[in-house]
Amino acid sequence: MTELGKVILGIGAVLVFAGVALIVAGRMGLPLGRLPGDIAYRGKHVSVFFPIGTSILLSILLSAVLYVIAHLRR
């Protein structure tokens, strides 16, 4: 059970770090969520948002960071 606790704490720390990074990025004026490719539909009674462009950008950045970390650990 202690290993599971460590994993959950690690995931929580990563989520906190990601949340702080997104808050800081929003205050710095980065257009996350308003990139080309992000789809927003606002109907009369419903609104739907698909952040496709933002997801692709974050995926590329996260892949590059994880690649560098994996390369440095060798």
PDB file of N, CA, C, O and CB in Angstrom:
ATOM      1  N   MET A   1       0.807  -1.196   0.000  1.00  0.00           N
ATOM      2  CA  MET A   1       0.000   0.000   0.000  1.00  0.00           C
ATOM      3  C   MET A   1       0.851   1.262   0.000  1.00  0.00           C
ATOM      4  O   MET A   1       0.408   2.303  -0.485  1.00  0.00           O
ATOM      5  CB  MET A   1      -0.919  -0.003   1.186  1.00  0.00           C
ATOM      6  N   THR A   2       2.063   1.187   0.534  1.00  0.00           N
ATOM      7  CA  THR A   2       2.892   2.387   0.568  1.00  0.00           C
ATOM      8  C   THR A   2       3.314   2.805  -0.834  1.00  0.00           C
ATOM      9  O   THR A   2       3.453   3.996  -1.112  1.00  0.00           O
ATOM     10  CB  THR A   2       4.123   2.157   1.438  1.00  0.00           C
ATOM     11  N   GLU A   3       3.520   1.828  -1.724  1.00  0.00           N
ATOM     12  CA  GLU A   3       3.895   2.171  -3.103  1.00  0.00           C
ATOM     13  C   GLU A   3       2.745   2.885  -3.805  1.00  0.00           C
ATOM     14  O   GLU A   3       2.970   3.845  -4.543  1.00  0.00           O
ATOM     15  CB  GLU A   3       4.295   0.903  -3.893  1.00  0.00           C
ATOM     16  N   LEU A   4       1.535   2.432  -3.583  1.00  0.00           N
ATOM     17  CA  LEU A   4       0.372   3.078  -4.175  1.00  0.00           C
ATOM     18  C   LEU A   4       0.235   4.502  -3.657  1.00  0.00           C
ATOM     19  O   LEU A   4      -0.094   5.413  -4.416  1.00  0.00           O
ATOM     20  CB  LEU A   4      -0.900   2.276  -3.879  1.00  0.00           C
ATOM     21  N   GLY A   5       0.483   4.693  -2.378  1.00  0.00           N
ATOM     22  CA  GLY A   5       0.435   6.031  -1.798  1.00  0.00           C
ATOM     23  C   GLY A   5       1.455   6.954  -2.426  1.00  0.00           C
ATOM     24  O   GLY A   5       1.167   8.120  -2.696  1.00  0.00           O
ATOM     25  N   LYS A   6       2.649   6.430  -2.659  1.00  0.00           N
ATOM     26  CA  LYS A   6       3.693   7.240  -3.302  1.00  0.00           C
ATOM     27  C   LYS A   6       3.301   7.618  -4.724  1.00  0.00           C
ATOM     28  O   LYS A   6       3.537   8.746  -5.157  1.00  0.00           O
ATOM     29  CB  LYS A   6       5.028   6.485  -3.314  1.00  0.00           C
ATOM     30  N   VAL A   7       2.708   6.687  -5.445  1.00  0.00           N
ATOM     31  CA  VAL A   7       2.277   6.956  -6.812  1.00  0.00           C
ATOM     32  C   VAL A   7       1.194   8.032  -6.824  1.00  0.00           C
ATOM     33  O   VAL A   7       1.240   8.955  -7.637  1.00  0.00           O
ATOM     34  CB  VAL A   7       1.762   5.668  -7.481  1.00  0.00           C
ATOM     35  N   ILE A   8       0.227   7.913  -5.927  1.00  0.00           N
ATOM     36  CA  ILE A   8      -0.853   8.906  -5.867  1.00  0.00           C
ATOM     37  C   ILE A   8      -0.304  10.278  -5.492  1.00  0.00           C
ATOM     38  O   ILE A   8      -0.733  11.280  -6.063  1.00  0.00           O
ATOM     39  CB  ILE A   8      -1.932   8.472  -4.853  1.00  0.00           C
ATOM     40  N   LEU A   9       0.628  10.349  -4.553  1.00  0.00           N
ATOM     41  CA  LEU A   9       1.252  11.622  -4.207  1.00  0.00           C
ATOM     42  C   LEU A   9       2.027  12.202  -5.383  1.00  0.00           C
ATOM     43  O   LEU A   9       2.002  13.413  -5.604  1.00  0.00           O
ATOM     44  CB  LEU A   9       2.178  11.446  -3.010  1.00  0.00           C
ATOM     45  N   GLY A  10       2.707  11.358  -6.133  1.00  0.00           N
ATOM     46  CA  GLY A  10       3.445  11.821  -7.312  1.00  0.00           C
ATOM     47  C   GLY A  10       2.520  12.379  -8.367  1.00  0.00           C
ATOM     48  O   GLY A  10       2.804  13.424  -8.952  1.00  0.00           O
ATOM     49  N   ILE A  11       1.416  11.698  -8.618  1.00  0.00           N
ATOM     50  CA  ILE A  11       0.440  12.181  -9.593  1.00  0.00           C
ATOM     51  C   ILE A  11      -0.147  13.507  -9.131  1.00  0.00           C
ATOM     52  O   ILE A  11      -0.343  14.419  -9.934  1.00  0.00           O
ATOM     53  CB  ILE A  11      -0.681  11.143  -9.809  1.00  0.00           C
ATOM     54  N   GLY A  12      -0.426  13.612  -7.839  1.00  0.00           N
ATOM     55  CA  GLY A  12      -0.958  14.862  -7.296  1.00  0.00           C
ATOM     56  C   GLY A  12       0.021  16.011  -7.461  1.00  0.00           C
ATOM     57  O   GLY A  12      -0.375  17.125  -7.804  1.00  0.00           O
ATOM     58  N   ALA A  13       1.307  15.743  -7.216  1.00  0.00           N
ATOM     59  CA  ALA A  13       2.323  16.789  -7.368  1.00  0.00           C
ATOM     60  C   ALA A  13       2.424  17.242  -8.822  1.00  0.00           C
ATOM     61  O   ALA A  13       2.580  18.433  -9.091  1.00  0.00           O
ATOM     62  CB  ALA A  13       3.691  16.288  -6.875  1.00  0.00           C
ATOM     63  N   VAL A  14       2.339  16.311  -9.745  1.00  0.00           N
ATOM     64  CA  VAL A  14       2.389  16.659 -11.166  1.00  0.00           C
ATOM     65  C   VAL A  14       1.177  17.506 -11.549  1.00  0.00           C
ATOM     66  O   VAL A  14       1.308  18.476 -12.296  1.00  0.00           O
ATOM     67  CB  VAL A  14       2.448  15.385 -12.038  1.00  0.00           C
ATOM     68  N   LEU A  15      -0.001  17.144 -11.039  1.00  0.00           N
ATOM     69  CA  LEU A  15      -1.208  17.915 -11.339  1.00  0.00           C
ATOM     70  C   LEU A  15      -1.134  19.324 -10.755  1.00  0.00           C
ATOM     71  O   LEU A  15      -1.566  20.283 -11.394  1.00  0.00           O
ATOM     72  CB  LEU A  15      -2.442  17.194 -10.801  1.00  0.00           C
ATOM     73  N   VAL A  16      -0.594  19.452  -9.551  1.00  0.00           N
ATOM     74  CA  VAL A  16      -0.436  20.780  -8.951  1.00  0.00           C
ATOM     75  C   VAL A  16       0.524  21.616  -9.787  1.00  0.00           C
ATOM     76  O   VAL A  16       0.253  22.785 -10.059  1.00  0.00           O
ATOM     77  CB  VAL A  16       0.075  20.671  -7.492  1.00  0.00           C
ATOM     78  N   PHE A  17       1.642  21.025 -10.194  1.00  0.00           N
ATOM     79  CA  PHE A  17       2.616  21.738 -11.024  1.00  0.00           C
ATOM     80  C   PHE A  17       1.990  22.174 -12.349  1.00  0.00           C
ATOM     81  O   PHE A  17       2.205  23.300 -12.797  1.00  0.00           O
ATOM     82  CB  PHE A  17       3.847  20.854 -11.287  1.00  0.00           C
ATOM     83  N   ALA A  18       1.221  21.288 -12.973  1.00  0.00           N
ATOM     84  CA  ALA A  18       0.577  21.618 -14.245  1.00  0.00           C
ATOM     85  C   ALA A  18      -0.448  22.735 -14.052  1.00  0.00           C
ATOM     86  O   ALA A  18      -0.556  23.627 -14.893  1.00  0.00           O
ATOM     87  CB  ALA A  18      -0.100  20.369 -14.851  1.00  0.00           C
ATOM     88  N   GLY A  19      -1.193  22.694 -12.962  1.00  0.00           N
ATOM     89  CA  GLY A  19      -2.169  23.742 -12.690  1.00  0.00           C
ATOM     90  C   GLY A  19      -1.521  25.095 -12.484  1.00  0.00           C
ATOM     91  O   GLY A  19      -1.994  26.102 -13.011  1.00  0.00           O
ATOM     92  N   VAL A  20      -0.438  25.122 -11.719  1.00  0.00           N
ATOM     93  CA  VAL A  20       0.282  26.382 -11.496  1.00  0.00           C
ATOM     94  C   VAL A  20       0.856  26.903 -12.811  1.00  0.00           C
ATOM     95  O   VAL A  20       0.797  28.102 -13.085  1.00  0.00           O
ATOM     96  CB  VAL A  20       1.415  26.189 -10.456  1.00  0.00           C
ATOM     97  N   ALA A  21       1.406  26.008 -13.618  1.00  0.00           N
ATOM     98  CA  ALA A  21       1.970  26.421 -14.904  1.00  0.00           C
ATOM     99  C   ALA A  21       0.893  27.013 -15.814  1.00  0.00           C
ATOM    100  O   ALA A  21       1.150  27.997 -16.509  1.00  0.00           O
ATOM    101  CB  ALA A  21       2.647  25.228 -15.597  1.00  0.00           C
ATOM    102  N   LEU A  22      -0.299  26.433 -15.820  1.00  0.00           N
ATOM    103  CA  LEU A  22      -1.376  26.961 -16.651  1.00  0.00           C
ATOM    104  C   LEU A  22      -1.874  28.316 -16.140  1.00  0.00           C
ATOM    105  O   LEU A  22      -2.205  29.195 -16.935  1.00  0.00           O
ATOM    106  CB  LEU A  22      -2.530  25.965 -16.702  1.00  0.00           C
ATOM    107  N   ILE A  23      -1.927  28.482 -14.830  1.00  0.00           N
ATOM    108  CA  ILE A  23      -2.336  29.770 -14.264  1.00  0.00           C
ATOM    109  C   ILE A  23      -1.324  30.849 -14.632  1.00  0.00           C
ATOM    110  O   ILE A  23      -1.697  31.951 -15.034  1.00  0.00           O
ATOM    111  CB  ILE A  23      -2.485  29.672 -12.727  1.00  0.00           C
ATOM    112  N   VAL A  24      -0.039  30.524 -14.490  1.00  0.00           N
ATOM    113  CA  VAL A  24       1.012  31.491 -14.845  1.00  0.00           C
ATOM    114  C   VAL A  24       0.975  31.801 -16.331  1.00  0.00           C
ATOM    115  O   VAL A  24       1.133  32.957 -16.724  1.00  0.00           O
ATOM    116  CB  VAL A  24       2.402  30.955 -14.453  1.00  0.00           C
ATOM    117  N   ALA A  25       0.769  30.786 -17.166  1.00  0.00           N
ATOM    118  CA  ALA A  25       0.697  31.011 -18.617  1.00  0.00           C
ATOM    119  C   ALA A  25      -0.482  31.899 -18.972  1.00  0.00           C
ATOM    120  O   ALA A  25      -0.374  32.739 -19.865  1.00  0.00           O
ATOM    121  CB  ALA A  25       0.590  29.676 -19.368  1.00  0.00           C
ATOM    122  N   GLY A  26      -1.608  31.726 -18.287  1.00  0.00           N
ATOM    123  CA  GLY A  26      -2.772  32.560 -18.552  1.00  0.00           C
ATOM    124  C   GLY A  26      -2.542  34.012 -18.150  1.00  0.00           C
ATOM    125  O   GLY A  26      -3.005  34.926 -18.833  1.00  0.00           O
ATOM    126  N   ARG A  27      -1.841  34.226 -17.065  1.00  0.00           N
ATOM    127  CA  ARG A  27      -1.578  35.596 -16.616  1.00  0.00           C
ATOM    128  C   ARG A  27      -0.520  36.282 -17.463  1.00  0.00           C
ATOM    129  O   ARG A  27      -0.474  37.510 -17.523  1.00  0.00           O
ATOM    130  CB  ARG A  27      -1.145  35.597 -15.163  1.00  0.00           C
ATOM    131  N   MET A  28       0.336  35.497 -18.122  1.00  0.00           N
ATOM    132  CA  MET A  28       1.362  36.077 -18.986  1.00  0.00           C
ATOM    133  C   MET A  28       0.799  36.416 -20.361  1.00  0.00           C
ATOM    134  O   MET A  28       1.490  37.032 -21.172  1.00  0.00           O
ATOM    135  CB  MET A  28       2.543  35.117 -19.126  1.00  0.00           C
ATOM    136  N   GLY A  29      -0.427  36.032 -20.633  1.00  0.00           N
ATOM    137  CA  GLY A  29      -1.061  36.373 -21.902  1.00  0.00           C
ATOM    138  C   GLY A  29      -0.855  35.349 -22.998  1.00  0.00           C
ATOM    139  O   GLY A  29      -1.115  35.646 -24.164  1.00  0.00           O
ATOM    140  N   LEU A  30      -0.394  34.142 -22.660  1.00  0.00           N
ATOM    141  CA  LEU A  30      -0.255  33.101 -23.683  1.00  0.00           C
ATOM    142  C   LEU A  30      -1.648  32.673 -24.137  1.00  0.00           C
ATOM    143  O   LEU A  30      -2.546  32.514 -23.310  1.00  0.00           O
ATOM    144  CB  LEU A  30       0.557  31.874 -23.139  1.00  0.00           C
ATOM    145  N   PRO A  31      -1.835  32.486 -25.434  1.00  0.00           N
ATOM    146  CA  PRO A  31      -3.185  32.223 -25.950  1.00  0.00           C
ATOM    147  C   PRO A  31      -3.608  30.761 -25.867  1.00  0.00           C
ATOM    148  O   PRO A  31      -4.254  30.267 -26.791  1.00  0.00           O
ATOM    149  CB  PRO A  31      -3.272  32.673 -27.373  1.00  0.00           C
ATOM    150  N   LEU A  32      -3.266  30.053 -24.795  1.00  0.00           N
ATOM    151  CA  LEU A  32      -3.695  28.663 -24.678  1.00  0.00           C
ATOM    152  C   LEU A  32      -5.216  28.625 -24.588  1.00  0.00           C
ATOM    153  O   LEU A  32      -5.820  29.330 -23.780  1.00  0.00           O
ATOM    154  CB  LEU A  32      -3.046  27.975 -23.437  1.00  0.00           C
ATOM    155  N   GLY A  33      -5.817  27.803 -25.419  1.00  0.00           N
ATOM    156  CA  GLY A  33      -7.266  27.737 -25.492  1.00  0.00           C
ATOM    157  C   GLY A  33      -7.849  28.632 -26.573  1.00  0.00           C
ATOM    158  O   GLY A  33      -9.050  28.582 -26.836  1.00  0.00           O
ATOM    159  N   ARG A  34      -7.027  29.437 -27.192  1.00  0.00           N
ATOM    160  CA  ARG A  34      -7.483  30.321 -28.278  1.00  0.00           C
ATOM    161  C   ARG A  34      -6.575  30.191 -29.492  1.00  0.00           C
ATOM    162  O   ARG A  34      -6.448  31.132 -30.276  1.00  0.00           O
ATOM    163  CB  ARG A  34      -7.525  31.791 -27.806  1.00  0.00           C
ATOM    164  N   LEU A  35      -5.955  29.056 -29.652  1.00  0.00           N
ATOM    165  CA  LEU A  35      -5.061  28.832 -30.775  1.00  0.00           C
ATOM    166  C   LEU A  35      -5.847  28.467 -32.025  1.00  0.00           C
ATOM    167  O   LEU A  35      -6.990  28.021 -31.928  1.00  0.00           O
ATOM    168  CB  LEU A  35      -4.053  27.735 -30.444  1.00  0.00           C
ATOM    169  N   PRO A  36      -5.243  28.654 -33.210  1.00  0.00           N
ATOM    170  CA  PRO A  36      -5.896  28.157 -34.423  1.00  0.00           C
ATOM    171  C   PRO A  36      -6.063  26.638 -34.320  1.00  0.00           C
ATOM    172  O   PRO A  36      -5.131  25.933 -33.934  1.00  0.00           O
ATOM    173  CB  PRO A  36      -5.073  28.539 -35.698  1.00  0.00           C
ATOM    174  N   GLY A  37      -7.208  26.156 -34.654  1.00  0.00           N
ATOM    175  CA  GLY A  37      -7.486  24.728 -34.527  1.00  0.00           C
ATOM    176  C   GLY A  37      -8.356  24.414 -33.330  1.00  0.00           C
ATOM    177  O   GLY A  37      -8.918  23.321 -33.257  1.00  0.00           O
ATOM    178  N   ASP A  38      -8.487  25.334 -32.387  1.00  0.00           N
ATOM    179  CA  ASP A  38      -9.400  25.146 -31.271  1.00  0.00           C
ATOM    180  C   ASP A  38     -10.814  25.439 -31.759  1.00  0.00           C
ATOM    181  O   ASP A  38     -11.066  26.478 -32.370  1.00  0.00           O
ATOM    182  CB  ASP A  38      -9.018  26.059 -30.063  1.00  0.00           C
ATOM    183  N   ILE A  39     -11.712  24.535 -31.490  1.00  0.00           N
ATOM    184  CA  ILE A  39     -13.074  24.651 -31.995  1.00  0.00           C
ATOM    185  C   ILE A  39     -13.997  25.010 -30.840  1.00  0.00           C
ATOM    186  O   ILE A  39     -14.021  24.324 -29.818  1.00  0.00           O
ATOM    187  CB  ILE A  39     -13.532  23.334 -32.684  1.00  0.00           C
ATOM    188  N   ALA A  40     -14.753  26.081 -31.005  1.00  0.00           N
ATOM    189  CA  ALA A  40     -15.734  26.494 -30.012  1.00  0.00           C
ATOM    190  C   ALA A  40     -17.088  26.648 -30.689  1.00  0.00           C
ATOM    191  O   ALA A  40     -17.212  27.343 -31.698  1.00  0.00           O
ATOM    192  CB  ALA A  40     -15.307  27.815 -29.318  1.00  0.00           C
ATOM    193  N   TYR A  41     -18.093  26.002 -30.133  1.00  0.00           N
ATOM    194  CA  TYR A  41     -19.451  26.115 -30.648  1.00  0.00           C
ATOM    195  C   TYR A  41     -20.342  26.624 -29.522  1.00  0.00           C
ATOM    196  O   TYR A  41     -20.393  26.036 -28.441  1.00  0.00           O
ATOM    197  CB  TYR A  41     -19.968  24.745 -31.206  1.00  0.00           C
ATOM    198  N   ARG A  42     -21.026  27.698 -29.783  1.00  0.00           N
ATOM    199  CA  ARG A  42     -21.957  28.257 -28.804  1.00  0.00           C
ATOM    200  C   ARG A  42     -23.340  28.292 -29.443  1.00  0.00           C
ATOM    201  O   ARG A  42     -23.618  29.104 -30.326  1.00  0.00           O
ATOM    202  CB  ARG A  42     -21.510  29.692 -28.334  1.00  0.00           C
ATOM    203  N   GLY A  43     -24.187  27.403 -28.981  1.00  0.00           N
ATOM    204  CA  GLY A  43     -25.564  27.369 -29.470  1.00  0.00           C
ATOM    205  C   GLY A  43     -26.476  28.128 -28.527  1.00  0.00           C
ATOM    206  O   GLY A  43     -26.026  28.855 -27.642  1.00  0.00           O
ATOM    207  N   LYS A  44     -27.732  27.946 -28.735  1.00  0.00           N
ATOM    208  CA  LYS A  44     -28.714  28.640 -27.916  1.00  0.00           C
ATOM    209  C   LYS A  44     -28.717  28.133 -26.472  1.00  0.00           C
ATOM    210  O   LYS A  44     -28.821  28.918 -25.530  1.00  0.00           O
ATOM    211  CB  LYS A  44     -30.097  28.484 -28.523  1.00  0.00           C
ATOM    212  N   HIS A  45     -28.602  26.821 -26.310  1.00  0.00           N
ATOM    213  CA  HIS A  45     -28.673  26.227 -24.977  1.00  0.00           C
ATOM    214  C   HIS A  45     -27.446  25.392 -24.624  1.00  0.00           C
ATOM    215  O   HIS A  45     -27.410  24.753 -23.573  1.00  0.00           O
ATOM    216  CB  HIS A  45     -29.903  25.374 -24.869  1.00  0.00           C
ATOM    217  N   VAL A  46     -26.464  25.397 -25.482  1.00  0.00           N
ATOM    218  CA  VAL A  46     -25.297  24.549 -25.225  1.00  0.00           C
ATOM    219  C   VAL A  46     -24.047  25.231 -25.778  1.00  0.00           C
ATOM    220  O   VAL A  46     -24.099  25.937 -26.786  1.00  0.00           O
ATOM    221  CB  VAL A  46     -25.482  23.136 -25.861  1.00  0.00           C
ATOM    222  N   SER A  47     -22.942  25.007 -25.107  1.00  0.00           N
ATOM    223  CA  SER A  47     -21.661  25.447 -25.670  1.00  0.00           C
ATOM    224  C   SER A  47     -20.665  24.307 -25.523  1.00  0.00           C
ATOM    225  O   SER A  47     -20.590  23.659 -24.479  1.00  0.00           O
ATOM    226  CB  SER A  47     -21.136  26.749 -24.963  1.00  0.00           C
ATOM    227  N   VAL A  48     -19.904  24.075 -26.582  1.00  0.00           N
ATOM    228  CA  VAL A  48     -18.948  22.974 -26.644  1.00  0.00           C
ATOM    229  C   VAL A  48     -17.606  23.537 -27.083  1.00  0.00           C
ATOM    230  O   VAL A  48     -17.539  24.369 -27.989  1.00  0.00           O
ATOM    231  CB  VAL A  48     -19.433  21.848 -27.617  1.00  0.00           C
ATOM    232  N   PHE A  49     -16.545  23.083 -26.443  1.00  0.00           N
ATOM    233  CA  PHE A  49     -15.204  23.559 -26.757  1.00  0.00           C
ATOM    234  C   PHE A  49     -14.275  22.374 -26.933  1.00  0.00           C
ATOM    235  O   PHE A  49     -14.167  21.533 -26.040  1.00  0.00           O
ATOM    236  CB  PHE A  49     -14.679  24.502 -25.657  1.00  0.00           C
ATOM    237  N   PHE A  50     -13.601  22.297 -28.078  1.00  0.00           N
ATOM    238  CA  PHE A  50     -12.631  21.251 -28.374  1.00  0.00           C
ATOM    239  C   PHE A  50     -11.269  21.905 -28.588  1.00  0.00           C
ATOM    240  O   PHE A  50     -11.032  22.470 -29.656  1.00  0.00           O
ATOM    241  CB  PHE A  50     -13.059  20.416 -29.626  1.00  0.00           C
ATOM    242  N   PRO A  51     -10.370  21.848 -27.610  1.00  0.00           N
ATOM    243  CA  PRO A  51      -9.063  22.510 -27.746  1.00  0.00           C
ATOM    244  C   PRO A  51      -8.059  21.643 -28.516  1.00  0.00           C
ATOM    245  O   PRO A  51      -7.056  21.208 -27.950  1.00  0.00           O
ATOM    246  CB  PRO A  51      -8.497  22.848 -26.361  1.00  0.00           C
ATOM    247  N   ILE A  52      -8.322  21.394 -29.785  1.00  0.00           N
ATOM    248  CA  ILE A  52      -7.484  20.494 -30.577  1.00  0.00           C
ATOM    249  C   ILE A  52      -6.093  21.091 -30.791  1.00  0.00           C
ATOM    250  O   ILE A  52      -5.093  20.404 -30.587  1.00  0.00           O
ATOM    251  CB  ILE A  52      -8.148  20.197 -31.931  1.00  0.00           C
ATOM    252  N   GLY A  53      -6.016  22.340 -31.194  1.00  0.00           N
ATOM    253  CA  GLY A  53      -4.715  22.983 -31.428  1.00  0.00           C
ATOM    254  C   GLY A  53      -3.887  23.071 -30.156  1.00  0.00           C
ATOM    255  O   GLY A  53      -2.685  22.808 -30.182  1.00  0.00           O
ATOM    256  N   THR A  54      -4.509  23.437 -29.052  1.00  0.00           N
ATOM    257  CA  THR A  54      -3.806  23.516 -27.767  1.00  0.00           C
ATOM    258  C   THR A  54      -3.336  22.141 -27.332  1.00  0.00           C
ATOM    259  O   THR A  54      -2.228  22.004 -26.812  1.00  0.00           O
ATOM    260  CB  THR A  54      -4.711  24.131 -26.686  1.00  0.00           C
ATOM    261  N   SER A  55      -4.156  21.122 -27.536  1.00  0.00           N
ATOM    262  CA  SER A  55      -3.777  19.757 -27.161  1.00  0.00           C
ATOM    263  C   SER A  55      -2.567  19.277 -27.955  1.00  0.00           C
ATOM    264  O   SER A  55      -1.668  18.643 -27.402  1.00  0.00           O
ATOM    265  CB  SER A  55      -4.952  18.802 -27.375  1.00  0.00           C
ATOM    266  N   ILE A  56      -2.545  19.577 -29.241  1.00  0.00           N
ATOM    267  CA  ILE A  56      -1.410  19.168 -30.073  1.00  0.00           C
ATOM    268  C   ILE A  56      -0.137  19.879 -29.622  1.00  0.00           C
ATOM    269  O   ILE A  56       0.916  19.253 -29.508  1.00  0.00           O
ATOM    270  CB  ILE A  56      -1.691  19.467 -31.563  1.00  0.00           C
ATOM    271  N   LEU A  57      -0.230  21.188 -29.365  1.00  0.00           N
ATOM    272  CA  LEU A  57       0.934  21.940 -28.913  1.00  0.00           C
ATOM    273  C   LEU A  57       1.457  21.418 -27.578  1.00  0.00           C
ATOM    274  O   LEU A  57       2.663  21.223 -27.428  1.00  0.00           O
ATOM    275  CB  LEU A  57       0.589  23.416 -28.796  1.00  0.00           C
ATOM    276  N   LEU A  58       0.582  21.190 -26.614  1.00  0.00           N
ATOM    277  CA  LEU A  58       1.004  20.677 -25.317  1.00  0.00           C
ATOM    278  C   LEU A  58       1.572  19.264 -25.436  1.00  0.00           C
ATOM    279  O   LEU A  58       2.510  18.916 -24.717  1.00  0.00           O
ATOM    280  CB  LEU A  58      -0.166  20.690 -24.338  1.00  0.00           C
ATOM    281  N   SER A  59       1.026  18.455 -26.321  1.00  0.00           N
ATOM    282  CA  SER A  59       1.543  17.106 -26.534  1.00  0.00           C
ATOM    283  C   SER A  59       2.965  17.140 -27.087  1.00  0.00           C
ATOM    284  O   SER A  59       3.824  16.373 -26.649  1.00  0.00           O
ATOM    285  CB  SER A  59       0.628  16.333 -27.485  1.00  0.00           C
ATOM    286  N   ILE A  60       3.210  18.019 -28.037  1.00  0.00           N
ATOM    287  CA  ILE A  60       4.557  18.145 -28.607  1.00  0.00           C
ATOM    288  C   ILE A  60       5.538  18.621 -27.549  1.00  0.00           C
ATOM    289  O   ILE A  60       6.640  18.083 -27.437  1.00  0.00           O
ATOM    290  CB  ILE A  60       4.557  19.115 -29.806  1.00  0.00           C
ATOM    291  N   LEU A  61       5.148  19.628 -26.769  1.00  0.00           N
ATOM    292  CA  LEU A  61       6.039  20.141 -25.725  1.00  0.00           C
ATOM    293  C   LEU A  61       6.315  19.097 -24.660  1.00  0.00           C
ATOM    294  O   LEU A  61       7.462  18.936 -24.243  1.00  0.00           O
ATOM    295  CB  LEU A  61       5.442  21.380 -25.084  1.00  0.00           C
ATOM    296  N   LEU A  62       5.290  18.385 -24.210  1.00  0.00           N
ATOM    297  CA  LEU A  62       5.475  17.355 -23.192  1.00  0.00           C
ATOM    298  C   LEU A  62       6.331  16.209 -23.723  1.00  0.00           C
ATOM    299  O   LEU A  62       7.163  15.673 -22.990  1.00  0.00           O
ATOM    300  CB  LEU A  62       4.120  16.825 -22.716  1.00  0.00           C
ATOM    301  N   SER A  63       6.141  15.827 -24.974  1.00  0.00           N
ATOM    302  CA  SER A  63       6.964  14.768 -25.568  1.00  0.00           C
ATOM    303  C   SER A  63       8.429  15.179 -25.631  1.00  0.00           C
ATOM    304  O   SER A  63       9.317  14.372 -25.357  1.00  0.00           O
ATOM    305  CB  SER A  63       6.460  14.422 -26.972  1.00  0.00           C
ATOM    306  N   ALA A  64       8.679  16.434 -25.991  1.00  0.00           N
ATOM    307  CA  ALA A  64      10.061  16.919 -26.054  1.00  0.00           C
ATOM    308  C   ALA A  64      10.700  16.944 -24.669  1.00  0.00           C
ATOM    309  O   ALA A  64      11.858  16.555 -24.515  1.00  0.00           O
ATOM    310  CB  ALA A  64      10.108  18.320 -26.679  1.00  0.00           C
ATOM    311  N   VAL A  65       9.966  17.392 -23.674  1.00  0.00           N
ATOM    312  CA  VAL A  65      10.498  17.442 -22.308  1.00  0.00           C
ATOM    313  C   VAL A  65      10.788  16.034 -21.806  1.00  0.00           C
ATOM    314  O   VAL A  65      11.852  15.791 -21.236  1.00  0.00           O
ATOM    315  CB  VAL A  65       9.507  18.157 -21.360  1.00  0.00           C
ATOM    316  N   LEU A  66       9.866  15.110 -22.006  1.00  0.00           N
ATOM    317  CA  LEU A  66      10.083  13.739 -21.552  1.00  0.00           C
ATOM    318  C   LEU A  66      11.223  13.062 -22.309  1.00  0.00           C
ATOM    319  O   LEU A  66      11.946  12.249 -21.733  1.00  0.00           O
ATOM    320  CB  LEU A  66       8.805  12.928 -21.710  1.00  0.00           C
ATOM    321  N   TYR A  67      11.392  13.384 -23.587  1.00  0.00           N
ATOM    322  CA  TYR A  67      12.512  12.845 -24.351  1.00  0.00           C
ATOM    323  C   TYR A  67      13.836  13.332 -23.771  1.00  0.00           C
ATOM    324  O   TYR A  67      14.774  12.550 -23.613  1.00  0.00           O
ATOM    325  CB  TYR A  67      12.397  13.244 -25.833  1.00  0.00           C
ATOM    326  N   VAL A  68      13.911  14.610 -23.457  1.00  0.00           N
ATOM    327  CA  VAL A  68      15.148  15.154 -22.883  1.00  0.00           C
ATOM    328  C   VAL A  68      15.438  14.535 -21.524  1.00  0.00           C
ATOM    329  O   VAL A  68      16.585  14.197 -21.229  1.00  0.00           O
ATOM    330  CB  VAL A  68      15.056  16.680 -22.754  1.00  0.00           C
ATOM    331  N   ILE A  69      14.408  14.383 -20.692  1.00  0.00           N
ATOM    332  CA  ILE A  69      14.592  13.762 -19.381  1.00  0.00           C
ATOM    333  C   ILE A  69      15.061  12.331 -19.524  1.00  0.00           C
ATOM    334  O   ILE A  69      15.978  11.916 -18.815  1.00  0.00           O
ATOM    335  CB  ILE A  69      13.297  13.809 -18.576  1.00  0.00           C
ATOM    336  N   ALA A  70      14.456  11.555 -20.427  1.00  0.00           N
ATOM    337  CA  ALA A  70      14.861  10.180 -20.647  1.00  0.00           C
ATOM    338  C   ALA A  70      16.286  10.102 -21.187  1.00  0.00           C
ATOM    339  O   ALA A  70      17.040   9.197 -20.828  1.00  0.00           O
ATOM    340  CB  ALA A  70      13.898   9.498 -21.603  1.00  0.00           C
ATOM    341  N   HIS A  71      16.654  11.046 -22.045  1.00  0.00           N
ATOM    342  CA  HIS A  71      17.993  11.049 -22.606  1.00  0.00           C
ATOM    343  C   HIS A  71      19.047  11.381 -21.537  1.00  0.00           C
ATOM    344  O   HIS A  71      20.146  10.827 -21.552  1.00  0.00           O
ATOM    345  CB  HIS A  71      18.073  12.051 -23.761  1.00  0.00           C
ATOM    346  N   LEU A  72      18.712  12.269 -20.629  1.00  0.00           N
ATOM    347  CA  LEU A  72      19.654  12.646 -19.579  1.00  0.00           C
ATOM    348  C   LEU A  72      19.798  11.562 -18.507  1.00  0.00           C
ATOM    349  O   LEU A  72      20.828  11.498 -17.836  1.00  0.00           O
ATOM    350  CB  LEU A  72      19.214  13.946 -18.935  1.00  0.00           C
ATOM    351  N   ARG A  73      18.796  10.722 -18.339  1.00  0.00           N
ATOM    352  CA  ARG A  73      18.854   9.670 -17.318  1.00  0.00           C
ATOM    353  C   ARG A  73      19.698   8.484 -17.749  1.00  0.00           C
ATOM    354  O   ARG A  73      20.018   7.628 -16.923  1.00  0.00           O
ATOM    355  CB  ARG A  73      17.460   9.196 -16.982  1.00  0.00           C
ATOM    356  N   ARG A  74      20.063   8.412 -19.013  1.00  0.00           N
ATOM    357  CA  ARG A  74      20.861   7.265 -19.501  1.00  0.00           C
ATOM    358  C   ARG A  74      22.282   7.378 -19.090  1.00  0.00           C
ATOM    359  O   ARG A  74      23.090   6.506 -19.413  1.00  0.00           O
ATOM    360  CB  ARG A  74      20.789   7.148 -21.004  1.00  0.00           C
TER     361      ARG A  74
END
